[in-house]
Amino acid sequence: MVTHSLEHGVLVLILDDGPGSQAQDDLPRRISDLVHAHDPRPVVIILGGDAPAAATSAVLRAHRMCSDVGVLMSVAAHSAAVRRRLQARTPAVGTSLVVHARADTAIATAVTAA
């Protein structure tokens, strides 16, 4: 499940824990729709708990899409394992994915960078 809000001009997407398989398959499209609806705002995606592989894959697809359209995107994940997984799967070329441990830091950084 994806919830969203605007905080200080930043689109904040929260990916809740434990989406069903149907929701996981739909996750990249929902993220893309929200990013395009609020374009060109910076985006912060917050991953709760130990995000499943489908959620991290959706985040990486969103990062590629945001990079392609010039939208600043970063991620906040409390889990160190999730942060390592995201950083390891980020392509070496192009815009790197910034991954934060705290949501407030990610939002503040996006506000400053924008």
C-alpha positions as CSV (number, residue, x, y, z in Angstrom):
1,M,0.0,0.0,0.0
2,V,1.2,3.5,-0.9
3,T,0.2,6.6,1.0
4,H,1.4,10.0,0.0
5,S,1.6,13.6,1.3
6,L,3.3,16.9,0.5
7,E,5.8,18.1,3.1
8,H,7.6,21.4,2.5
9,G,7.2,21.0,-1.3
10,V,8.4,17.4,-1.3
11,L,6.3,14.5,-2.4
12,V,6.6,11.9,0.4
13,L,5.5,8.3,-0.5
14,I,5.2,5.8,2.3
15,L,5.3,2.1,1.3
16,D,3.6,0.2,4.1
17,D,4.8,-3.2,5.2
18,G,3.4,-6.3,3.8
19,P,1.5,-5.5,0.7
20,G,-0.2,-8.5,-0.9
21,S,1.2,-10.0,-4.1
22,Q,-1.4,-8.1,-6.2
23,A,-0.4,-4.8,-4.6
24,Q,3.3,-5.6,-5.1
25,D,2.7,-6.1,-8.8
26,D,0.9,-2.8,-9.0
27,L,3.4,-0.9,-6.9
28,P,5.7,0.5,-9.7
29,R,2.7,1.9,-11.6
30,R,1.2,3.6,-8.5
31,I,4.5,5.2,-7.6
32,S,4.9,6.4,-11.2
33,D,1.4,7.8,-11.3
34,L,2.0,9.8,-8.1
35,V,5.3,11.1,-9.2
36,H,3.9,12.3,-12.6
37,A,0.9,13.8,-10.9
38,H,3.1,15.9,-8.6
39,D,5.9,16.5,-11.1
40,P,8.4,18.2,-10.8
41,R,8.5,18.1,-7.0
42,P,11.4,16.2,-5.3
43,V,10.3,12.7,-4.1
44,V,11.2,10.9,-0.9
45,I,10.1,7.2,-0.6
46,I,9.9,5.9,2.9
47,L,10.2,2.1,3.3
48,G,9.0,0.7,6.5
49,G,10.4,-2.4,8.3
50,D,12.2,-5.0,6.3
51,A,10.8,-4.1,2.9
52,P,10.2,-7.1,0.6
53,A,12.2,-7.5,-2.6
54,A,9.2,-6.3,-4.7
55,A,9.2,-3.0,-2.8
56,T,12.9,-2.4,-3.3
57,S,12.6,-3.3,-7.0
58,A,9.7,-0.8,-7.3
59,V,11.9,1.9,-5.7
60,L,14.7,1.2,-8.1
61,R,12.4,1.4,-11.0
62,A,11.0,4.7,-9.7
63,H,14.5,6.0,-9.3
64,R,15.3,5.2,-13.0
65,M,12.0,6.9,-14.0
66,C,12.7,10.0,-11.8
67,S,16.2,10.3,-13.2
68,D,14.9,10.1,-16.7
69,V,12.5,13.0,-16.2
70,G,14.9,15.0,-14.0
71,V,13.1,14.6,-10.7
72,L,15.2,14.4,-7.6
73,M,14.4,11.3,-5.6
74,S,15.8,9.7,-2.4
75,V,14.8,7.0,-0.1
76,A,14.5,6.6,3.7
77,A,14.7,3.1,5.2
78,H,15.2,2.3,8.9
79,S,16.5,-1.1,8.1
80,A,20.2,-1.2,7.5
81,A,19.8,-4.4,5.4
82,V,17.3,-2.7,3.2
83,R,19.6,0.3,2.8
84,R,22.5,-2.0,1.8
85,R,20.3,-3.9,-0.7
86,L,19.2,-0.6,-2.4
87,Q,22.7,0.7,-2.6
88,A,24.0,-2.5,-3.9
89,R,21.4,-2.7,-6.7
90,T,21.7,1.0,-7.8
91,P,23.4,1.2,-11.2
92,A,26.9,2.6,-11.2
93,V,26.1,4.9,-14.1
94,G,23.7,7.8,-14.0
95,T,22.3,9.5,-11.0
96,S,23.1,7.7,-7.8
97,L,20.3,6.8,-5.4
98,V,20.6,8.6,-2.0
99,V,19.5,6.4,0.8
100,H,18.9,7.8,4.3
101,A,18.3,6.1,7.6
102,R,15.7,8.6,8.7
103,A,12.7,10.1,6.9
104,D,13.1,13.6,8.4
105,T,16.7,13.7,7.2
106,A,15.7,12.6,3.7
107,I,12.9,15.2,3.5
108,A,15.1,18.0,4.9
109,T,17.8,17.1,2.4
110,A,15.3,17.1,-0.5
111,V,14.0,20.5,0.5
112,T,17.6,21.9,0.6
113,A,18.6,20.3,-2.7
114,A,15.5,21.6,-4.5
